[in-house]
Amino acid sequence: MTESGGTVGGRYALVERIGSGAMGVVWRARDELLDREVAVKQLRGPELSAEEAEVAGARAMREARNAARLQHPNAVAVFDVVVENDRPWLVMEYLPSHSLAGLLGERGRLSPAETARIGGQVAAALAAAHAAGIVHRDVKPSNVLIGHDGTVKLTDFGISRAAGDGTLTGSGMITGTPAYLAPEVARGEQPDTASDVFSLGATLYAATEGQAPYGASDNSFGLLYRAAAGRIEPPTGSGELTGLLTRMLDIDPEVRPTAAQAVELLAKPPVEVVAKPSVEVVAKPSVEVVAKPSVEVVAKPSVEVVAKPSVERKRRRWLVPVLMAAVFLLVSGVAAAVFLLPELNLSRYLGQDVDAAHTHVATPSYTADDAMALVRSHYELLPENVEVAYENLATSYRQAFPEYQEFWGQYDDVRADQFEAVEAHPRRFIVQARVTFLQGPSEVAGVYQLVVEAGDGRLRITESRALP
């Protein structure tokens, strides 16, 4: 039964379709027995195999059991489970509302204060769930409902896991939305309370920044790659929430606050999160780095370098013509070398034209071909020579080596082709390539954009992202 006007379970009259998601379609319905409005979720769908339908039914029953254990004003309750035509339907509390995802679609982003208010209520629901031994596993903006009266509720515990329940998602399948997954879950570890806190932090980040922390992309595999590596775009519009979001999104689960702690921190973010680092990080270096060198580096040379030659100037006048002759010979030697080696591409090594070589020696410059060659060789090294490939990354872009090694170790082979330099400057290039990842019988390909920059005497990769 999927049309309005029908009845489910002999008592729930479907009124209108109000939403849909990966797990199913949600209807506003009327409970004719108790004369009240409810929300009924029809789990997808006719395309399910017999085995998948059995898993979906087990998941529905688990959601009902979890909801029965979780009674909290900020969590949508599940009232009943009905089996209709061998398909489970969940009967839930109906909340006239719009989702946080819908609100962000209309407004783009929210203020840190409004985000903190919403986040505090979601954190309270998570804290109650965690206390009951329930892990949500899919906290994201579309699962945060904002009622017309301002009440905020967390919904869709359909893929949540009660502590001790078996995994009902199939071997090797990752549940959750890639854009909001914690790094450890993206790497294949079991979700837990810390990963729920990360997903909440990612949801609040999306509210203040206008996009998910791994960047905007429709490429699920690319998002999984960035999630597994813990590559977060630093927040720039989160204001007083910046410090708290940074903690909630830390790659180390031990650093993240608990959901209960997040409730308190979201109630007073300016004092707890922002003020302390501003003293420790800024104040001390201003004394040690600026004040001392001004005495030791400037004052002493002014005595030793300027004063002493004035005393011995008369005795060493004979050195002047000798030094001038030496300088003349040195310049003449350089000119002769340029003249005798016209075929040498000095612009490659000196960063300038041959005619200007006598003025100064610049740092090495590179070509777009050099940048593409680096990207090509980088992927040729993977996944076997992870140590060498790791050196191709700029220090600022590197994650911890064990995590880097673990990520690439899951693939049997990596192939790259269709290289193209889409932007080129003497010391900065943007290269695009199609990368194919092979894992057993599976093969996934995507187009990636890498930023290559000169530094430390060579080219290094400073950024990589999947293109939609």
ZAMARGU-4260 file (C-alpha; in steps of 0.2 Angstrom, whole numbers, plus 5000, padded with zeros to 4 digits):
<rodrens>
0) 5000/5000/5000 | 5009/5016/4994 | 4995/5028/4989 | 4986/5040/5000 | 4968/5035/5005
5) 4974/5017/5009 | 4976/5009/5026 | 4990/5000/5034 | 4988/4987/5048 | 4969/4990/5048
10) 4970/5006/5058 | 4983/5018/5050 | 4975/5028/5036 | 4988/5036/5025 | 4985/5055/5022
15) 5000/5062/5012 | 5018/5058/5008 | 5029/5069/5018 | 5047/5063/5015 | 5058/5049/5009
20) 5076/5043/5011 | 5088/5028/5009 | 5078/5018/5021 | 5060/5021/5014 | 5046/5033/5012
25) 5037/5042/5026 | 5018/5046/5026 | 5007/5057/5037 | 4994/5045/5043 | 4979/5045/5055
30) 4978/5032/5069 | 4959/5028/5068 | 4959/5018/5084 | 4967/5032/5095 | 4961/5046/5084
35) 4978/5054/5082 | 4991/5059/5069 | 5006/5048/5067 | 5020/5046/5054 | 5021/5029/5046
40) 5038/5024/5037 | 5036/5011/5023 | 5053/5003/5021 | 5059/5001/5004 | 5053/4993/4993
45) 5048/4980/4979 | 5066/4979/4973 | 5072/4970/4989 | 5076/4952/4988 | 5069/4939/5000
50) 5085/4940/5010 | 5085/4959/5010 | 5067/4960/5015 | 5071/4948/5030 | 5085/4960/5035
55) 5074/4975/5033 | 5061/4967/5044 | 5074/4963/5057 | 5080/4981/5057 | 5062/4988/5059
60) 5059/4977/5074 | 5076/4982/5081 | 5071/5000/5079 | 5055/4998/5088 | 5064/4989/5102
65) 5077/5003/5103 | 5064/5016/5103 | 5054/5008/5117 | 5070/5009/5128 | 5073/5027/5123
70) 5061/5040/5130 | 5067/5057/5128 | 5059/5074/5122 | 5072/5076/5109 | 5070/5059/5101
75) 5056/5054/5089 | 5047/5039/5097 | 5041/5023/5088 | 5024/5017/5093 | 5021/5002/5083
80) 5028/4990/5069 | 5015/4983/5056 | 5019/4970/5043 | 5009/4973/5028 | 5011/4962/5012
85) 5027/4955/5020 | 5034/4972/5022 | 5037/4981/5039 | 5030/4998/5042 | 5035/5009/5057
90) 5023/5019/5066 | 5031/5034/5074 | 5027/5050/5083 | 5022/5064/5070 | 5030/5081/5072
95) 5025/5095/5061 | 5042/5101/5056 | 5055/5103/5043 | 5072/5095/5043 | 5089/5104/5046
100) 5094/5099/5029 | 5078/5108/5022 | 5082/5123/5032 | 5100/5124/5026 | 5094/5122/5008
105) 5083/5138/5011 | 5096/5148/5021 | 5113/5142/5016 | 5120/5142/5034 | 5115/5147/5052
110) 5122/5158/5065 | 5134/5149/5078 | 5121/5154/5091 | 5106/5146/5082 | 5117/5131/5078
115) 5122/5129/5096 | 5104/5129/5102 | 5099/5115/5089 | 5115/5105/5093 | 5112/5105/5111
120) 5095/5097/5109 | 5102/5084/5097 | 5116/5081/5109 | 5104/5078/5123 | 5095/5065/5113
125) 5111/5056/5109 | 5117/5057/5127 | 5100/5048/5132 | 5103/5035/5118 | 5121/5031/5123
130) 5115/5029/5141 | 5103/5016/5135 | 5116/5007/5125 | 5110/5013/5108 | 5121/5020/5094
135) 5112/5030/5081 | 5125/5027/5067 | 5118/5040/5055 | 5117/5058/5063 | 5115/5070/5049
140) 5105/5086/5044 | 5090/5076/5036 | 5088/5066/5052 | 5087/5082/5063 | 5069/5088/5064
145) 5064/5106/5069 | 5046/5108/5075 | 5035/5123/5071 | 5037/5127/5090 | 5056/5126/5089
150) 5057/5109/5097 | 5072/5099/5090 | 5071/5080/5088 | 5083/5067/5082 | 5074/5054/5071
155) 5078/5038/5061 | 5086/5025/5072 | 5082/5013/5058 | 5101/5009/5056 | 5105/5011/5074
160) 5113/4997/5083 | 5109/4993/5101 | 5125/4987/5111 | 5126/4968/5109 | 5115/4967/5093
165) 5122/4958/5078 | 5127/4968/5063 | 5112/4967/5051 | 5119/4977/5037 | 5128/4963/5027
170) 5147/4958/5027 | 5158/4973/5024 | 5144/4986/5021 | 5146/5003/5029 | 5130/5011/5035
175) 5128/5029/5037 | 5131/5044/5025 | 5149/5047/5019 | 5149/5066/5021 | 5146/5064/5040
180) 5155/5048/5044 | 5169/5047/5057 | 5186/5042/5051 | 5186/5026/5060 | 5169/5021/5053
185) 5175/5025/5035 | 5190/5014/5038 | 5178/4999/5042 | 5178/5000/5061 | 5161/4997/5071
190) 5152/5013/5075 | 5151/5018/5093 | 5146/5033/5104 | 5162/5043/5099 | 5158/5041/5081
195) 5140/5048/5084 | 5148/5063/5092 | 5159/5065/5077 | 5143/5064/5065 | 5134/5077/5076
200) 5150/5089/5075 | 5149/5086/5056 | 5131/5091/5056 | 5134/5107/5066 | 5149/5111/5055
205) 5137/5110/5040 | 5125/5121/5048 | 5138/5135/5051 | 5149/5133/5036 | 5136/5129/5023
210) 5144/5112/5018 | 5150/5096/5026 | 5167/5095/5033 | 5174/5084/5020 | 5169/5097/5006
215) 5155/5097/4994 | 5155/5082/4982 | 5143/5070/4975 | 5156/5057/4974 | 5153/5045/4988
220) 5170/5036/4986 | 5179/5052/4986 | 5170/5057/5002 | 5175/5040/5010 | 5193/5043/5005
225) 5193/5060/5014 | 5183/5053/5028 | 5195/5038/5031 | 5210/5050/5031 | 5201/5063/5042
230) 5204/5077/5030 | 5193/5091/5037 | 5191/5108/5029 | 5196/5120/5043 | 5180/5130/5049
235) 5180/5148/5044 | 5162/5154/5048 | 5159/5145/5065 | 5164/5159/5076 | 5163/5154/5095
240) 5159/5136/5090 | 5176/5134/5081 | 5185/5126/5096 | 5171/5114/5100 | 5168/5108/5082
245) 5187/5105/5081 | 5186/5094/5096 | 5171/5085/5090 | 5179/5082/5073 | 5196/5076/5080
250) 5202/5061/5071 | 5206/5053/5088 | 5190/5047/5096 | 5198/5049/5113 | 5199/5068/5111
255) 5181/5070/5107 | 5169/5075/5121 | 5155/5064/5125 | 5137/5068/5120 | 5133/5073/5138
260) 5149/5085/5138 | 5143/5092/5121 | 5127/5097/5129 | 5136/5107/5142 | 5149/5114/5130
265) 5135/5120/5117 | 5126/5129/5131 | 5142/5140/5134 | 5154/5139/5119 | 5162/5156/5120
270) 5170/5154/5137 | 5174/5136/5137 | 5181/5134/5119 | 5188/5150/5112 | 5196/5160/5126
275) 5209/5148/5133 | 5218/5145/5117 | 5220/5163/5113 | 5231/5166/5128 | 5242/5151/5126
280) 5245/5151/5108 | 5247/5170/5105 | 5253/5178/5121 | 5269/5168/5124 | 5277/5169/5107
285) 5276/5188/5107 | 5288/5189/5121 | 5300/5175/5117 | 5301/5176/5098 | 5301/5195/5095
290) 5309/5203/5110 | 5325/5193/5112 | 5331/5192/5094 | 5329/5211/5094 | 5344/5212/5106
295) 5355/5198/5101 | 5353/5198/5082 | 5353/5217/5079 | 5364/5225/5093 | 5379/5213/5093
300) 5383/5214/5074 | 5382/5233/5074 | 5398/5232/5086 | 5408/5218/5078 | 5405/5221/5060
305) 5405/5240/5059 | 5416/5246/5073 | 5432/5235/5070 | 5435/5239/5052 | 5436/5257/5056
310) 5451/5254/5067 | 5461/5244/5054 | 5455/5253/5039 | 5472/5261/5035 | 5482/5245/5037
315) 5471/5235/5025 | 5468/5248/5011 | 5479/5236/5000 | 5466/5223/5001 | 5453/5233/4991
320) 5461/5232/4974 | 5465/5213/4977 | 5446/5210/4982 | 5440/5220/4966 | 5451/5209/4955
325) 5444/5193/4963 | 5426/5199/4960 | 5431/5204/4942 | 5438/5186/4939 | 5423/5178/4946
330) 5410/5187/4936 | 5421/5184/4920 | 5421/5165/4924 | 5402/5165/4925 | 5400/5174/4909
335) 5412/5162/4900 | 5402/5147/4907 | 5386/5154/4899 | 5395/5158/4883 | 5403/5140/4882
340) 5387/5131/4886 | 5373/5139/4875 | 5363/5123/4874 | 5360/5122/4893 | 5342/5127/4898
345) 5347/5139/4912 | 5329/5145/4914 | 5325/5127/4920 | 5338/5128/4934 | 5339/5147/4938
350) 5321/5152/4935 | 5326/5166/4923 | 5331/5169/4905 | 5350/5167/4900 | 5351/5185/4897
355) 5346/5189/4914 | 5357/5176/4922 | 5371/5188/4928 | 5358/5198/4939 | 5353/5185/4952
360) 5350/5166/4954 | 5332/5162/4958 | 5324/5146/4965 | 5320/5132/4953 | 5305/5133/4942
365) 5294/5119/4935 | 5283/5115/4921 | 5266/5107/4920 | 5274/5092/4913 | 5284/5090/4929
370) 5268/5092/4940 | 5259/5078/4929 | 5274/5067/4930 | 5274/5068/4949 | 5256/5064/4950
375) 5258/5049/4938 | 5273/5042/4948 | 5264/5045/4964 | 5250/5033/4959 | 5262/5021/4951
380) 5270/5019/4968 | 5253/5014/4976 | 5248/5003/4985 | 5265/4994/4986 | 5277/5008/4990
385) 5268/5018/5002 | 5283/5024/5011 | 5290/5032/4995 | 5273/5039/4990 | 5271/5047/5007
390) 5286/5058/5004 | 5277/5065/4989 | 5265/5074/5001 | 5268/5091/5008 | 5271/5090/5027
395) 5256/5101/5030 | 5245/5088/5020 | 5251/5072/5028 | 5241/5062/5040 | 5249/5050/5052
400) 5259/5037/5042 | 5251/5022/5050 | 5234/5028/5045 | 5240/5032/5027 | 5248/5015/5026
405) 5232/5007/5033 | 5221/5016/5020 | 5231/5011/5005 | 5234/4993/5011 | 5215/4989/5008
410) 5217/4990/4989 | 5225/4977/4978 | 5230/4990/4964 | 5228/5008/4960 | 5228/5014/4942
415) 5228/5032/4936 | 5227/5040/4918 | 5219/5054/4908 | 5231/5067/4916 | 5228/5085/4913
420) 5236/5101/4920 | 5221/5113/4922 | 5231/5127/4930 | 5249/5131/4929 | 5260/5144/4938
425) 5279/5143/4940 | 5278/5136/4958 | 5259/5130/4959 | 5250/5118/4947 | 5233/5110/4947
430) 5232/5092/4939 | 5217/5081/4936 | 5218/5063/4934 | 5206/5048/4933 | 5210/5036/4947
435) 5204/5018/4948 | 5204/5008/4964 | 5204/4989/4964 | 5198/4979/4978 | 5196/4960/4975
440) 5182/4959/4961 | 5177/4977/4964 | 5183/4992/4954 | 5179/5010/4957 | 5185/5025/4947
445) 5183/5044/4950 | 5191/5060/4944 | 5203/5068/4956 | 5210/5086/4957 | 5227/5088/4965
450) 5237/5103/4969 | 5256/5102/4966 | 5267/5116/4973 | 5286/5118/4974 | 5294/5118/4991
455) 5310/5112/4999 | 5318/5110/4983 | 5305/5099/4974 | 5287/5097/4969 | 5275/5090/4982
460) 5256/5087/4983 | 5248/5099/4994 | 5229/5095/4991 | 5218/5081/4983 | 5200/5081/4981
465) 5187/5071/4971 | 5177/5080/4958 | 5158/5077/4957
</rodrens>
